[in-house]
Amino acid sequence: MELRIGVTHSVRDITLEIQGDDPSRAAARKAVEDALAGKSEVLWLKDKRGREVAVPVEKIAFVEFGAPDGERRLGFGA
């Protein structure tokens, strides 16, 4: 599943590929909700390859959760 984080005063977004299964998605959503609720000053997330990313909460402009793996549609269709 793709996760995009918009950062204030930055042209580029942070894009992570995280596990698309329900426990990983729920854990990522909980981490984002806790960070935005002020329970932590830094949002830490881990991608599929084990890379960890930290984003200061006051710099987060938006967070977008993409479709789970396998639900992506490519090409032209009716």
MMTF fields as JSON, N, C-alpha, C and O atoms, coordinates in Angstrom:
{
  "mmtfVersion": "1.0.0",
  "mmtfProducer": "UNKNOWN",
  "numBonds": 311,
  "numAtoms": 312,
  "numGroups": 78,
  "numChains": 1,
  "numModels": 1,
  "chainsPerModel": [1],
  "groupsPerChain": [78],
  "chainIdList": ["A"],
  "bondAtomList": [4, 2, 8, 6, 12, 10, 16, 14, 20, 18, 24, 22, 28, 26, 32, 30, 36, 34, 40, 38, 44, 42, 48, 46, 52, 50, 56, 54, 60, 58, 64, 62, 68, 66, 72, 70, 76, 74, 80, 78, 84, 82, 88, 86, 92, 90, 96, 94, 100, 98, 104, 102, 108, 106, 112, 110, 116, 114, 120, 118, 124, 122, 128, 126, 132, 130, 136, 134, 140, 138, 144, 142, 148, 146, 152, 150, 156, 154, 160, 158, 164, 162, 168, 166, 172, 170, 176, 174, 180, 178, 184, 182, 188, 186, 192, 190, 196, 194, 200, 198, 204, 202, 208, 206, 212, 210, 216, 214, 220, 218, 224, 222, 228, 226, 232, 230, 236, 234, 240, 238, 244, 242, 248, 246, 252, 250, 256, 254, 260, 258, 264, 262, 268, 266, 272, 270, 276, 274, 280, 278, 284, 282, 288, 286, 292, 290, 296, 294, 300, 298, 304, 302, 308, 306],
  "bondOrderList": [1, 1, 1, 1, 1, 1, 1, 1, 1, 1, 1, 1, 1, 1, 1, 1, 1, 1, 1, 1, 1, 1, 1, 1, 1, 1, 1, 1, 1, 1, 1, 1, 1, 1, 1, 1, 1, 1, 1, 1, 1, 1, 1, 1, 1, 1, 1, 1, 1, 1, 1, 1, 1, 1, 1, 1, 1, 1, 1, 1, 1, 1, 1, 1, 1, 1, 1, 1, 1, 1, 1, 1, 1, 1, 1, 1, 1],
  "groupList": [{"groupName": "MET", "atomNameList": ["N", "CA", "C", "O"], "elementList": ["N", "C", "C", "O"], "formalChargeList": [0, 0, 0, 0], "bondAtomList": [1, 0, 2, 1, 3, 2], "bondOrderList": [1, 1, 2], "singleLetterCode": "M", "chemCompType": "L-PEPTIDE LINKING"}, {"groupName": "GLU", "atomNameList": ["N", "CA", "C", "O"], "elementList": ["N", "C", "C", "O"], "formalChargeList": [0, 0, 0, 0], "bondAtomList": [1, 0, 2, 1, 3, 2], "bondOrderList": [1, 1, 2], "singleLetterCode": "E", "chemCompType": "L-PEPTIDE LINKING"}, {"groupName": "LEU", "atomNameList": ["N", "CA", "C", "O"], "elementList": ["N", "C", "C", "O"], "formalChargeList": [0, 0, 0, 0], "bondAtomList": [1, 0, 2, 1, 3, 2], "bondOrderList": [1, 1, 2], "singleLetterCode": "L", "chemCompType": "L-PEPTIDE LINKING"}, {"groupName": "ARG", "atomNameList": ["N", "CA", "C", "O"], "elementList": ["N", "C", "C", "O"], "formalChargeList": [0, 0, 0, 0], "bondAtomList": [1, 0, 2, 1, 3, 2], "bondOrderList": [1, 1, 2], "singleLetterCode": "R", "chemCompType": "L-PEPTIDE LINKING"}, {"groupName": "ILE", "atomNameList": ["N", "CA", "C", "O"], "elementList": ["N", "C", "C", "O"], "formalChargeList": [0, 0, 0, 0], "bondAtomList": [1, 0, 2, 1, 3, 2], "bondOrderList": [1, 1, 2], "singleLetterCode": "I", "chemCompType": "L-PEPTIDE LINKING"}, {"groupName": "GLY", "atomNameList": ["N", "CA", "C", "O"], "elementList": ["N", "C", "C", "O"], "formalChargeList": [0, 0, 0, 0], "bondAtomList": [1, 0, 2, 1, 3, 2], "bondOrderList": [1, 1, 2], "singleLetterCode": "G", "chemCompType": "PEPTIDE LINKING"}, {"groupName": "VAL", "atomNameList": ["N", "CA", "C", "O"], "elementList": ["N", "C", "C", "O"], "formalChargeList": [0, 0, 0, 0], "bondAtomList": [1, 0, 2, 1, 3, 2], "bondOrderList": [1, 1, 2], "singleLetterCode": "V", "chemCompType": "L-PEPTIDE LINKING"}, {"groupName": "THR", "atomNameList": ["N", "CA", "C", "O"], "elementList": ["N", "C", "C", "O"], "formalChargeList": [0, 0, 0, 0], "bondAtomList": [1, 0, 2, 1, 3, 2], "bondOrderList": [1, 1, 2], "singleLetterCode": "T", "chemCompType": "L-PEPTIDE LINKING"}, {"groupName": "HIS", "atomNameList": ["N", "CA", "C", "O"], "elementList": ["N", "C", "C", "O"], "formalChargeList": [0, 0, 0, 0], "bondAtomList": [1, 0, 2, 1, 3, 2], "bondOrderList": [1, 1, 2], "singleLetterCode": "H", "chemCompType": "L-PEPTIDE LINKING"}, {"groupName": "SER", "atomNameList": ["N", "CA", "C", "O"], "elementList": ["N", "C", "C", "O"], "formalChargeList": [0, 0, 0, 0], "bondAtomList": [1, 0, 2, 1, 3, 2], "bondOrderList": [1, 1, 2], "singleLetterCode": "S", "chemCompType": "L-PEPTIDE LINKING"}, {"groupName": "ASP", "atomNameList": ["N", "CA", "C", "O"], "elementList": ["N", "C", "C", "O"], "formalChargeList": [0, 0, 0, 0], "bondAtomList": [1, 0, 2, 1, 3, 2], "bondOrderList": [1, 1, 2], "singleLetterCode": "D", "chemCompType": "L-PEPTIDE LINKING"}, {"groupName": "GLN", "atomNameList": ["N", "CA", "C", "O"], "elementList": ["N", "C", "C", "O"], "formalChargeList": [0, 0, 0, 0], "bondAtomList": [1, 0, 2, 1, 3, 2], "bondOrderList": [1, 1, 2], "singleLetterCode": "Q", "chemCompType": "L-PEPTIDE LINKING"}, {"groupName": "PRO", "atomNameList": ["N", "CA", "C", "O"], "elementList": ["N", "C", "C", "O"], "formalChargeList": [0, 0, 0, 0], "bondAtomList": [1, 0, 2, 1, 3, 2], "bondOrderList": [1, 1, 2], "singleLetterCode": "P", "chemCompType": "L-PEPTIDE LINKING"}, {"groupName": "ALA", "atomNameList": ["N", "CA", "C", "O"], "elementList": ["N", "C", "C", "O"], "formalChargeList": [0, 0, 0, 0], "bondAtomList": [1, 0, 2, 1, 3, 2], "bondOrderList": [1, 1, 2], "singleLetterCode": "A", "chemCompType": "L-PEPTIDE LINKING"}, {"groupName": "LYS", "atomNameList": ["N", "CA", "C", "O"], "elementList": ["N", "C", "C", "O"], "formalChargeList": [0, 0, 0, 0], "bondAtomList": [1, 0, 2, 1, 3, 2], "bondOrderList": [1, 1, 2], "singleLetterCode": "K", "chemCompType": "L-PEPTIDE LINKING"}, {"groupName": "TRP", "atomNameList": ["N", "CA", "C", "O"], "elementList": ["N", "C", "C", "O"], "formalChargeList": [0, 0, 0, 0], "bondAtomList": [1, 0, 2, 1, 3, 2], "bondOrderList": [1, 1, 2], "singleLetterCode": "W", "chemCompType": "L-PEPTIDE LINKING"}, {"groupName": "PHE", "atomNameList": ["N", "CA", "C", "O"], "elementList": ["N", "C", "C", "O"], "formalChargeList": [0, 0, 0, 0], "bondAtomList": [1, 0, 2, 1, 3, 2], "bondOrderList": [1, 1, 2], "singleLetterCode": "F", "chemCompType": "L-PEPTIDE LINKING"}],
  "groupTypeList": [0, 1, 2, 3, 4, 5, 6, 7, 8, 9, 6, 3, 10, 4, 7, 2, 1, 4, 11, 5, 10, 10, 12, 9, 3, 13, 13, 13, 3, 14, 13, 6, 1, 10, 13, 2, 13, 5, 14, 9, 1, 6, 2, 15, 2, 14, 10, 14, 3, 5, 3, 1, 6, 13, 6, 12, 6, 1, 14, 4, 13, 16, 6, 1, 16, 5, 13, 12, 10, 5, 1, 3, 3, 2, 5, 16, 5, 13],
  "groupIdList": [1, 2, 3, 4, 5, 6, 7, 8, 9, 10, 11, 12, 13, 14, 15, 16, 17, 18, 19, 20, 21, 22, 23, 24, 25, 26, 27, 28, 29, 30, 31, 32, 33, 34, 35, 36, 37, 38, 39, 40, 41, 42, 43, 44, 45, 46, 47, 48, 49, 50, 51, 52, 53, 54, 55, 56, 57, 58, 59, 60, 61, 62, 63, 64, 65, 66, 67, 68, 69, 70, 71, 72, 73, 74, 75, 76, 77, 78],
  "secStructList": [7, 3, 3, 3, 3, 3, 3, 6, 6, 7, 1, 1, 7, 3, 3, 3, 3, 7, 7, 7, 1, 2, 2, 2, 2, 2, 2, 2, 2, 2, 2, 2, 2, 2, 2, 2, 6, 6, 1, 7, 1, 3, 3, 3, 3, 3, 7, 6, 6, 1, 7, 3, 3, 3, 3, 3, 4, 4, 4, 3, 3, 3, 3, 3, 3, 7, 7, 7, 6, 6, 7, 7, 7, 7, 1, 7, 7, 7],
  "xCoordList": [0.842, 0.0, 0.894, 1.919, 0.493, 1.256, 0.744, -0.463, 1.67, 1.356, 2.105, 3.325, 1.373, 1.992, 1.822, 0.75, 2.903, 2.869, 3.317, 4.43, 2.446, 2.794, 3.5, 3.082, 4.569, 5.363, 5.29, 5.478, 5.017, 4.931, 6.279, 7.329, 6.24, 7.424, 8.332, 9.546, 7.735, 8.484, 7.655, 6.446, 8.305, 7.615, 7.264, 6.234, 8.108, 7.921, 7.267, 7.469, 6.473, 5.858, 6.778, 7.661, 6.569, 7.256, 6.337, 5.173, 6.844, 6.055, 6.689, 7.882, 5.886, 6.347, 5.469, 4.262, 6.067, 5.32, 5.327, 6.372, 4.149, 4.074, 3.275, 2.58, 3.381, 2.65, 1.16, 0.634, 0.493, -0.917, -1.872, -3.086, -1.343, -2.245, -2.895, -2.387, -4.006, -4.788, -4.031, -4.16, -3.239, -2.519, -1.511, -1.398, -0.785, 0.193, -0.5, -0.053, -1.587, -2.35, -2.935, -2.895, -3.479, -4.062, -2.988, -3.231, -1.809, -0.721, -0.249, 0.009, -0.137, 0.271, -0.773, -0.432, -2.041, -3.118, -3.116, -3.31, -2.898, -2.866, -1.689, -1.829, -0.522, 0.652, 0.391, 0.772, -0.259, -0.574, -1.586, -1.412, -2.637, -3.656, -3.069, -3.375, -2.22, -1.597, -0.694, -0.694, 0.072, 0.969, 0.175, 0.507, -0.869, -1.66, -2.479, -2.853, -2.759, -3.487, -2.57, -3.033, -1.263, -0.329, 0.29, 0.915, 0.126, 0.683, 2.18, 2.845, 2.715, 4.154, 4.555, 3.719, 5.821, 6.317, 6.843, 7.002, 7.117, 7.681, 6.866, 6.552, 6.529, 5.84, 6.896, 7.635, 6.969, 7.898, 7.118, 6.143, 7.537, 6.912, 8.001, 9.111, 7.671, 8.613, 8.012, 6.844, 8.826, 8.33, 8.559, 9.055, 8.191, 8.289, 9.711, 9.911, 10.701, 12.1, 12.77, 13.953, 12.04, 12.606, 13.173, 13.688, 13.088, 13.569, 12.626, 11.408, 13.178, 12.37, 12.45, 13.512, 11.304, 11.212, 10.598, 9.607, 11.201, 10.695, 10.278, 11.006, 9.106, 8.605, 8.155, 7.331, 8.675, 8.194, 6.701, 6.289, 5.919, 4.463, 4.058, 3.099, 4.765, 4.357, 4.593, 4.115, 5.314, 5.584, 4.633, 4.706, 3.748, 2.848, 1.7, 0.973, 1.55, 0.458, -0.734, -1.879, -0.47, -1.525, -0.934, 0.271, -1.798, -1.408, -2.451, -3.652, -1.981, -2.894, -2.555, -1.429, -3.548, -3.401, -3.949, -5.103, -3.119, -3.549, -4.308, -4.527, -4.702, -5.416, -4.476, -3.274, -5.007, -4.176, -3.585, -4.119, -2.485, -1.84, -2.842, -3.702, -2.724, -3.612, -4.849, -5.55, -5.142, -6.331, -5.998, -6.871, -4.769, -4.357, -4.77, -4.57, -5.336, -5.743, -4.849, -4.602, -4.374, -3.514, -4.131, -4.901, -3.8, -4.259, -5.608, -6.131, -6.149, -7.432, -8.52, -8.312, -9.644, -10.748, -12.064, -12.125, -13.094, -14.427, -15.116, -16.258],
  "yCoordList": [-1.162, 0.0, 1.235, 1.277, 2.224, 3.461, 4.454, 4.616, 5.11, 6.129, 7.39, 7.365, 8.504, 9.786, 10.746, 10.838, 11.468, 12.468, 13.791, 13.906, 14.779, 16.119, 16.854, 16.792, 17.551, 18.278, 19.767, 20.166, 20.586, 22.028, 22.583, 22.087, 23.606, 24.29, 23.348, 23.545, 22.324, 21.388, 21.093, 20.879, 21.083, 20.837, 19.359, 19.022, 18.489, 17.052, 16.413, 16.844, 15.371, 14.584, 13.43, 13.063, 12.865, 11.643, 10.49, 10.467, 9.537, 8.387, 7.118, 6.88, 6.3, 5.032, 3.9, 4.074, 2.75, 1.533, 0.724, 0.229, 0.589, -0.205, -1.467, -1.56, -2.423, -3.68, -3.367, -2.533, -4.028, -3.753, -4.563, -4.385, -5.464, -6.276, -5.425, -4.359, -5.892, -5.108, -4.715, -3.571, -5.618, -5.185, -4.065, -3.135, -4.138, -3.092, -1.777, -0.711, -1.856, -0.652, -0.012, 1.208, -0.846, -0.335, 0.282, 1.306, -0.326, 0.207, 1.556, 2.481, 1.668, 2.938, 4.014, 5.147, 3.663, 4.629, 5.087, 6.269, 4.155, 4.486, 5.409, 6.36, 5.131, 5.985, 7.403, 8.374, 7.52, 8.845, 9.561, 10.739, 8.859, 9.478, 9.947, 11.047, 9.113, 9.496, 10.712, 11.613, 10.735, 11.871, 13.157, 14.197, 13.084, 14.281, 14.731, 15.899, 13.804, 14.144, 14.751, 15.157, 14.813, 15.427, 14.467, 14.904, 13.162, 12.181, 11.973, 11.383, 12.451, 12.383, 13.579, 14.178, 13.91, 15.04, 14.611, 15.439, 13.296, 12.768, 11.556, 10.681, 11.517, 10.366, 9.436, 9.826, 8.208, 7.2, 6.149, 5.608, 5.848, 4.798, 3.943, 4.416, 2.67, 1.744, 1.231, 0.844, 1.228, 0.749, -0.756, -1.414, -1.29, -2.73, -3.26, -4.403, -2.439, -2.873, -2.667, -2.974, -2.157, -1.944, -0.563, -0.277, 0.306, 1.682, 2.433, 2.36, 3.154, 3.936, 5.414, 5.934, 6.067, 7.484, 8.229, 7.789, 9.357, 10.202, 11.548, 12.147, 12.009, 13.306, 14.092, 13.6, 15.297, 16.122, 16.43, 16.844, 16.229, 16.366, 17.771, 17.926, 18.792, 20.154, 20.476, 21.502, 19.628, 19.834, 19.047, 19.188, 18.228, 17.408, 18.264, 18.894, 18.277, 19.011, 18.084, 18.479, 16.848, 15.869, 14.469, 14.291, 13.478, 12.076, 11.384, 11.5, 10.658, 9.974, 8.49, 8.104, 7.661, 6.214, 5.762, 6.034, 5.066, 4.55, 3.24, 2.747, 2.689, 1.418, 0.298, 0.36, -0.714, -1.861, -2.526, -2.38, -3.256, -3.947, -4.811, -5.45, -4.825, -5.644, -4.927, -5.436, -3.764, -3.026, -1.896, -1.096, -1.818, -0.782, -1.154, -2.294, -0.23, -0.469, 0.323, 1.509, -0.327, 0.321, 0.237, -0.681, 1.186, 1.144, 1.81, 2.479, 1.592, 2.197, 1.149, -0.007, 1.528, 0.583, 1.307, 2.517, 0.575, 1.162, 0.941, 1.365],
  "zCoordList": [0.0, 0.0, 0.0, 0.68, -0.764, -0.831, 0.204, 0.385, 0.875, 1.867, 1.47, 1.306, 1.311, 0.962, 2.119, 2.717, 2.431, 3.493, 2.889, 2.376, 2.953, 2.504, 3.619, 4.776, 3.278, 4.262, 3.934, 2.784, 4.947, 4.728, 4.283, 4.69, 3.452, 2.927, 2.137, 2.084, 1.525, 0.684, -0.559, -0.473, -1.698, -2.956, -3.111, -3.694, -2.597, -2.768, -1.551, -0.415, -1.816, -0.758, -0.397, -1.172, 0.772, 1.169, 0.786, 1.188, 0.016, -0.417, 0.112, -0.081, 0.783, 1.339, 0.838, 0.663, 0.61, 0.332, 1.619, 2.042, 2.246, 3.465, 3.179, 2.168, 4.068, 3.9, 3.774, 4.51, 2.855, 2.604, 3.451, 3.351, 4.3, 5.115, 6.198, 6.547, 6.719, 7.671, 8.941, 9.376, 9.566, 10.778, 10.505, 11.304, 9.4, 9.082, 8.757, 9.179, 8.01, 7.664, 8.919, 9.078, 9.81, 11.052, 11.947, 12.587, 11.998, 12.815, 12.271, 13.041, 10.952, 10.346, 10.604, 10.946, 10.442, 10.69, 12.151, 12.433, 13.073, 14.505, 14.808, 15.576, 14.204, 14.419, 13.919, 14.571, 12.76, 12.202, 13.094, 13.408, 13.502, 14.357, 15.682, 16.141, 16.307, 17.577, 17.409, 18.248, 16.328, 16.087, 15.877, 16.447, 15.061, 14.784, 15.995, 16.093, 16.915, 18.138, 19.2, 20.266, 18.905, 19.829, 20.834, 21.801, 20.62, 21.553, 21.347, 22.198, 20.225, 19.983, 19.12, 18.444, 19.151, 18.368, 17.01, 16.113, 16.85, 15.613, 15.178, 15.986, 13.898, 13.319, 12.732, 11.828, 13.243, 12.734, 11.986, 12.508, 10.761, 9.956, 9.322, 9.077, 9.057, 8.435, 7.136, 7.096, 6.053, 4.764, 4.613, 5.528, 3.445, 3.182, 3.313, 3.724, 2.967, 2.983, 4.332, 4.484, 5.308, 6.634, 6.863, 7.944, 5.857, 5.996, 6.93, 6.769, 7.901, 8.825, 8.456, 8.115, 8.533, 8.187, 9.371, 9.954, 9.714, 10.789, 10.203, 9.411, 10.601, 10.142, 11.373, 12.144, 11.57, 12.678, 12.476, 11.392, 13.5, 13.393, 12.963, 12.208, 13.427, 13.078, 11.606, 11.122, 10.887, 9.461, 8.553, 7.332, 9.116, 8.3, 7.769, 8.536, 6.439, 5.798, 5.548, 5.766, 5.088, 4.87, 4.859, 4.682, 5.051, 4.956, 4.096, 4.342, 3.079, 2.154, 2.125, 1.812, 2.457, 2.386, 1.047, 0.718, 0.268, -1.023, -0.878, 0.229, -2.015, -2.03, -1.584, -1.846, -0.918, -0.55, -1.784, -2.884, -1.61, -2.721, -3.466, -2.859, -4.795, -5.606, -6.083, -6.957, -5.542, -5.948, -6.903, -7.24, -7.339, -8.27, -9.673, -10.092, -10.402, -11.781, -12.709, -12.49, -13.731, -14.703, -16.078, -16.363, -16.932, -18.311, -18.485, -17.594, -19.684, -20.027, -19.915, -20.286, -19.423, -19.296, -19.287, -19.072, -19.515, -19.54, -18.22, -18.042]
}
